[in-house]
Amino acid sequence: MTPVQKLVGLLVLAGLLIAAGAGGAWKVQGWRYGKQLAEQARLHVEDLNQLTLAASTQQRAEQNKRLALEQQLQASDQTHHRALTDAQRNQSLLRDRLVTADLRLSVLVDAADTASGCAVPATPTPGGVVHGAPRARLDPAHAQRIISITDDGDRGLIALQACQAYVRSLGGE
């Protein structure tokens, strides 16, 4: 081989070694970056898992609050229904007693009121057993209307109490 051929061969060999070294350096750098990317991906997955756990814990807490509120509202509704049913039963019994004349409604009469034109004696008669202020018996139809009015009032009061209990339960949270 001639010296020029040797020189060319050496240059080609040096070029090949430089290219191989550069390729190796790229390969080593690629491995290093790959390792960093894998670590970042692992940390990202861990962060996502922590966020998922926190979200599920929050969701469970909200579901528990909702369940507690539903149970509280159901208990309040049952109490309201029971009170309303009791009031309706009492009103019905009172109406029945009025219809059968087992019970009579009466009102106090002001004996000093001369303008009313009602001459009810202030003192009981010798054969009477009623003592105290003079009373006048109401017509059964009027008594029924009065009971109807008080029934409506009782229902309104029961509904008001249920609303107040609901508002108190909301304020207590």
Residue frames as qw, qx, qy, qz and C-alpha x, y, z in Angstrom:
[[0.000, 0.888, 0.459, 0.000, 0.00, 0.00, 0.00],
 [0.376, 0.507, -0.016, 0.775, 1.10, 3.40, -0.79],
 [0.213, -0.185, -0.500, 0.818, 1.40, 6.05, 1.89],
 [0.327, -0.072, -0.136, -0.932, -1.49, 7.99, 0.36],
 [0.644, -0.244, -0.626, -0.365, -3.66, 4.92, 0.56],
 [0.488, -0.230, -0.687, 0.487, -2.59, 4.41, 4.15],
 [0.001, 0.066, 0.244, -0.967, -3.43, 8.03, 4.92],
 [0.512, -0.142, -0.353, -0.770, -6.82, 7.71, 3.26],
 [0.647, -0.232, -0.725, -0.031, -7.44, 4.47, 5.14],
 [0.332, -0.181, -0.577, 0.724, -6.46, 6.12, 8.40],
 [0.211, -0.010, 0.031, -0.977, -8.73, 9.07, 7.69],
 [0.620, -0.203, -0.534, -0.538, -11.61, 6.74, 6.85],
 [0.600, -0.243, -0.714, 0.267, -10.95, 4.75, 9.98],
 [0.147, -0.113, -0.405, 0.895, -10.76, 7.95, 12.07],
 [0.395, -0.107, -0.215, -0.887, -14.01, 9.15, 10.49],
 [0.664, -0.247, -0.661, -0.248, -15.63, 5.83, 11.33],
 [0.472, -0.216, -0.649, 0.556, -14.40, 6.01, 14.92],
 [0.061, 0.029, 0.190, -0.979, -15.61, 9.59, 15.28],
 [0.545, -0.167, -0.400, -0.718, -19.00, 8.67, 13.82],
 [0.651, -0.253, -0.715, 0.041, -19.21, 5.62, 16.09],
 [0.306, -0.147, -0.531, 0.776, -18.25, 7.76, 19.10],
 [0.262, -0.039, -0.005, -0.964, -20.80, 10.39, 18.23],
 [0.641, -0.203, -0.564, -0.480, -23.44, 7.71, 17.69],
 [0.566, -0.219, -0.717, 0.344, -22.53, 6.16, 21.05],
 [0.080, -0.072, -0.362, 0.926, -22.75, 9.55, 22.74],
 [0.468, -0.126, -0.254, -0.837, -26.19, 10.09, 21.20],
 [0.672, -0.217, -0.690, -0.159, -27.20, 6.65, 22.36],
 [0.412, -0.186, -0.637, 0.624, -25.99, 7.28, 25.94],
 [0.130, 0.029, 0.152, -0.979, -27.72, 10.66, 25.98],
 [0.571, -0.168, -0.487, -0.639, -30.93, 9.03, 24.65],
 [0.594, -0.250, -0.747, 0.161, -30.81, 6.48, 27.46],
 [0.217, -0.148, -0.476, 0.839, -30.32, 9.20, 30.02],
 [0.329, -0.023, -0.086, -0.940, -33.26, 11.28, 28.66],
 [0.617, -0.190, -0.667, -0.372, -35.38, 8.13, 28.44],
 [0.463, -0.233, -0.722, 0.458, -34.65, 7.47, 32.08],
 [0.017, 0.122, 0.276, -0.953, -35.65, 11.04, 33.02],
 [0.483, -0.080, -0.363, -0.793, -38.85, 10.81, 30.97],
 [0.601, -0.232, -0.762, -0.065, -39.73, 7.49, 32.61],
 [0.296, -0.223, -0.608, 0.703, -39.22, 9.07, 36.06],
 [0.219, 0.061, 0.026, -0.974, -41.41, 12.04, 35.12],
 [0.573, -0.151, -0.584, -0.555, -44.12, 9.70, 33.83],
 [0.520, -0.248, -0.775, 0.260, -43.96, 7.68, 37.07],
 [0.109, -0.202, -0.425, 0.876, -44.28, 10.87, 39.17],
 [0.371, -0.020, -0.256, -0.893, -47.16, 12.05, 36.99],
 [0.597, -0.226, -0.723, -0.265, -48.99, 8.73, 37.50],
 [0.386, -0.259, -0.690, 0.555, -48.45, 8.99, 41.27],
 [0.096, 0.115, 0.156, -0.976, -49.86, 12.54, 41.27],
 [0.511, -0.104, -0.475, -0.709, -52.90, 11.40, 39.29],
 [0.557, -0.253, -0.789, 0.062, -53.46, 8.52, 41.72],
 [0.209, -0.234, -0.537, 0.783, -53.31, 10.90, 44.69],
 [0.283, 0.054, -0.091, -0.953, -55.78, 13.25, 43.00],
 [0.568, -0.166, -0.671, -0.447, -58.12, 10.34, 42.25],
 [0.457, -0.278, -0.761, 0.368, -57.97, 9.17, 45.87],
 [0.028, -0.192, -0.330, 0.924, -58.66, 12.69, 47.14],
 [0.414, -0.023, -0.332, -0.847, -61.59, 13.08, 44.74],
 [0.583, -0.237, -0.749, -0.207, -63.10, 9.73, 45.75],
 [0.324, -0.267, -0.661, 0.622, -62.70, 10.60, 49.44],
 [0.155, 0.129, 0.080, -0.976, -64.42, 13.95, 48.82],
 [0.512, -0.101, -0.552, -0.650, -67.20, 12.23, 46.87],
 [0.510, -0.263, -0.807, 0.139, -67.71, 9.69, 49.67],
 [0.143, -0.240, -0.487, 0.828, -67.93, 12.50, 52.23],
 [0.325, 0.069, -0.155, -0.930, -70.50, 14.36, 50.12],
 [0.557, -0.168, -0.719, -0.380, -72.53, 11.17, 49.66],
 [0.390, -0.279, -0.759, 0.441, -72.49, 10.60, 53.43],
 [0.068, 0.186, 0.247, -0.949, -73.68, 14.18, 54.00],
 [0.458, -0.016, -0.427, -0.780, -76.46, 13.70, 51.48],
 [0.535, -0.219, -0.813, -0.069, -77.52, 10.41, 53.04],
 [0.232, -0.272, -0.628, 0.691, -77.58, 11.98, 56.51],
 [0.232, 0.146, 0.015, -0.962, -79.68, 14.89, 55.20],
 [0.520, -0.097, -0.634, -0.564, -82.08, 12.50, 53.46],
 [0.460, -0.281, -0.812, 0.223, -82.49, 10.50, 56.67],
 [0.080, -0.249, -0.423, 0.868, -83.03, 13.68, 58.65],
 [0.365, 0.069, -0.237, -0.898, -85.63, 14.93, 56.17],
 [0.534, -0.180, -0.770, -0.299, -87.38, 11.56, 56.20],
 [0.329, -0.311, -0.736, 0.504, -87.55, 11.60, 60.01],
 [0.099, 0.222, 0.175, -0.954, -88.88, 15.16, 59.91],
 [0.448, -0.023, -0.510, -0.734, -91.44, 14.18, 57.28],
 [0.480, -0.261, -0.837, 0.004, -92.57, 11.21, 59.39],
 [0.168, -0.312, -0.565, 0.745, -92.93, 13.44, 62.44],
 [0.255, 0.158, -0.105, -0.948, -94.91, 15.99, 60.42],
 [0.496, -0.104, -0.696, -0.509, -97.12, 13.27, 58.96],
 [0.389, -0.292, -0.823, 0.294, -97.73, 11.74, 62.39],
 [0.011, -0.296, -0.379, 0.876, -98.67, 15.13, 63.88],
 [0.368, 0.097, -0.327, -0.865, -100.97, 15.88, 60.94],
 [0.496, -0.172, -0.811, -0.257, -102.63, 12.46, 61.17],
 [0.269, -0.319, -0.735, 0.534, -103.14, 12.84, 64.92],
 [0.141, 0.251, 0.153, -0.945, -104.67, 16.29, 64.47],
 [0.456, 0.006, -0.540, -0.708, -106.98, 15.02, 61.73],
 [0.446, -0.244, -0.861, 0.034, -108.05, 12.07, 63.90],
 [0.133, -0.328, -0.575, 0.738, -108.75, 14.37, 66.85],
 [0.276, 0.187, -0.105, -0.937, -110.72, 16.77, 64.66],
 [0.477, -0.087, -0.732, -0.478, -112.70, 13.88, 63.20],
 [0.348, -0.317, -0.824, 0.314, -113.53, 12.57, 66.68],
 [0.016, 0.310, 0.335, -0.890, -114.58, 16.05, 67.76],
 [0.381, 0.078, -0.388, -0.836, -116.80, 16.43, 64.69],
 [0.466, -0.194, -0.842, -0.192, -118.39, 13.03, 65.36],
 [0.234, -0.349, -0.708, 0.568, -119.07, 13.95, 68.97],
 [0.176, 0.245, 0.070, -0.951, -120.68, 17.20, 67.83],
 [0.442, -0.016, -0.612, -0.656, -122.87, 15.41, 65.28],
 [0.500, -0.287, -0.817, -0.003, -124.08, 12.83, 67.80],
 [0.365, -0.751, -0.035, -0.549, -124.72, 15.61, 70.35],
 [0.819, -0.288, -0.360, 0.341, -122.34, 13.86, 72.71],
 [0.439, -0.277, -0.108, 0.848, -120.53, 17.17, 72.91],
 [0.142, 0.896, 0.388, 0.164, -121.94, 20.67, 72.69],
 [0.440, 0.168, -0.092, 0.877, -119.97, 23.85, 72.18],
 [0.194, -0.888, -0.414, 0.050, -120.91, 26.86, 74.20],
 [0.373, 0.477, -0.110, 0.788, -119.62, 30.37, 74.60],
 [0.267, -0.401, -0.515, 0.710, -119.37, 32.66, 77.58],
 [0.028, 0.775, 0.450, 0.442, -122.03, 35.35, 77.58],
 [0.207, 0.133, -0.301, 0.921, -121.30, 38.79, 78.92],
 [0.183, -0.641, -0.735, 0.125, -124.17, 39.29, 81.39],
 [0.161, -0.605, -0.182, 0.758, -123.32, 42.97, 81.74],
 [0.052, -0.049, 0.537, 0.840, -123.86, 43.57, 77.99],
 [0.378, 0.482, 0.574, -0.543, -127.41, 44.95, 77.80],
 [0.356, 0.536, -0.323, -0.694, -127.08, 45.79, 74.10],
 [0.053, 0.157, -0.942, -0.291, -127.03, 42.13, 73.05],
 [0.662, -0.090, -0.132, -0.732, -130.63, 41.63, 74.09],
 [0.650, -0.003, -0.760, 0.007, -129.79, 38.22, 75.53],
 [0.525, -0.581, 0.238, -0.574, -131.42, 37.71, 78.86],
 [0.776, 0.004, -0.611, 0.156, -129.37, 34.84, 80.23],
 [0.587, -0.796, -0.017, -0.146, -129.40, 34.85, 84.03],
 [0.227, 0.712, -0.587, 0.310, -126.02, 35.42, 85.64],
 [0.364, -0.341, 0.772, -0.395, -126.79, 33.06, 88.49],
 [0.206, -0.035, -0.947, -0.244, -127.82, 29.45, 88.09],
 [0.630, -0.337, -0.229, -0.661, -131.45, 28.57, 88.51],
 [0.585, -0.438, 0.546, -0.410, -132.41, 26.60, 91.64],
 [0.944, 0.078, 0.295, -0.126, -132.79, 23.35, 89.63],
 [0.657, 0.693, -0.288, 0.075, -129.68, 23.88, 87.48],
 [0.876, -0.353, 0.071, 0.321, -126.28, 22.30, 88.05],
 [0.586, 0.516, 0.019, 0.625, -124.27, 24.82, 86.06],
 [0.423, -0.812, -0.125, 0.382, -122.23, 27.12, 88.25],
 [0.486, -0.220, 0.289, 0.795, -120.11, 29.97, 87.07],
 [0.127, 0.365, -0.208, -0.898, -120.40, 32.45, 84.23],
 [0.698, 0.443, 0.378, -0.417, -123.47, 32.23, 81.99],
 [0.237, -0.228, 0.783, 0.529, -122.97, 30.30, 78.75],
 [0.682, 0.439, 0.060, -0.581, -124.95, 30.02, 75.52],
 [0.700, 0.006, 0.687, 0.195, -124.98, 26.81, 73.51],
 [0.139, 0.460, -0.491, -0.727, -123.94, 27.10, 69.84],
 [0.837, 0.359, 0.033, -0.412, -125.99, 25.74, 66.99],
 [0.826, -0.154, 0.492, 0.229, -124.39, 22.42, 65.82],
 [0.671, 0.644, 0.203, 0.306, -123.89, 23.78, 62.27],
 [0.031, 0.942, -0.246, 0.228, -121.95, 26.75, 63.66],
 [0.672, -0.569, 0.472, 0.031, -119.99, 24.41, 65.88],
 [0.867, 0.223, 0.357, 0.268, -119.06, 22.34, 62.80],
 [0.443, 0.831, -0.009, 0.335, -117.81, 25.46, 61.02],
 [0.307, -0.867, 0.365, -0.148, -115.76, 26.46, 64.06],
 [0.818, -0.285, 0.479, 0.139, -114.21, 23.00, 64.22],
 [0.759, 0.528, 0.231, 0.301, -113.44, 23.20, 60.49],
 [0.157, 0.931, -0.180, 0.276, -111.69, 26.53, 61.01],
 [0.521, -0.703, 0.480, -0.064, -109.64, 25.19, 63.92],
 [0.903, 0.071, 0.379, 0.188, -108.78, 22.12, 61.83],
 [0.581, 0.736, 0.029, 0.346, -107.37, 24.37, 59.10],
 [0.154, -0.900, 0.323, -0.250, -105.48, 26.34, 61.74],
 [0.787, -0.428, 0.443, 0.036, -104.05, 23.15, 63.25],
 [0.855, 0.336, 0.256, 0.301, -102.86, 21.99, 59.84],
 [0.320, 0.877, -0.105, 0.344, -101.26, 25.36, 59.21],
 [0.420, -0.795, 0.407, -0.161, -99.46, 25.27, 62.54],
 [0.884, -0.162, 0.413, 0.146, -98.21, 21.74, 61.91],
 [0.715, 0.583, 0.135, 0.361, -96.92, 22.75, 58.47],
 [0.023, 0.927, -0.229, 0.297, -95.25, 25.81, 59.99],
 [0.667, -0.603, 0.436, -0.028, -93.53, 23.66, 62.63],
 [0.893, 0.153, 0.327, 0.268, -92.28, 21.30, 59.90],
 [0.484, 0.788, -0.002, 0.381, -90.88, 24.25, 57.92],
 [0.260, -0.879, 0.326, -0.231, -89.22, 25.69, 61.00],
 [0.836, -0.347, 0.412, 0.100, -87.64, 22.32, 61.81],
 [0.802, 0.439, 0.210, 0.347, -86.32, 22.11, 58.25],
 [0.224, 0.890, -0.139, 0.373, -84.82, 25.60, 58.41],
 [0.543, -0.739, 0.383, -0.115, -83.26, 24.83, 61.80],
 [0.907, -0.071, 0.354, 0.219, -81.71, 21.67, 60.35],
 [0.633, 0.651, 0.070, 0.413, -80.20, 23.68, 57.49],
 [0.071, -0.909, 0.230, -0.340, -78.81, 26.28, 59.87],
 [0.761, -0.560, 0.324, -0.042, -77.25, 23.60, 62.06],
 [0.921, 0.291, 0.034, 0.258, -74.93, 22.32, 59.35]]
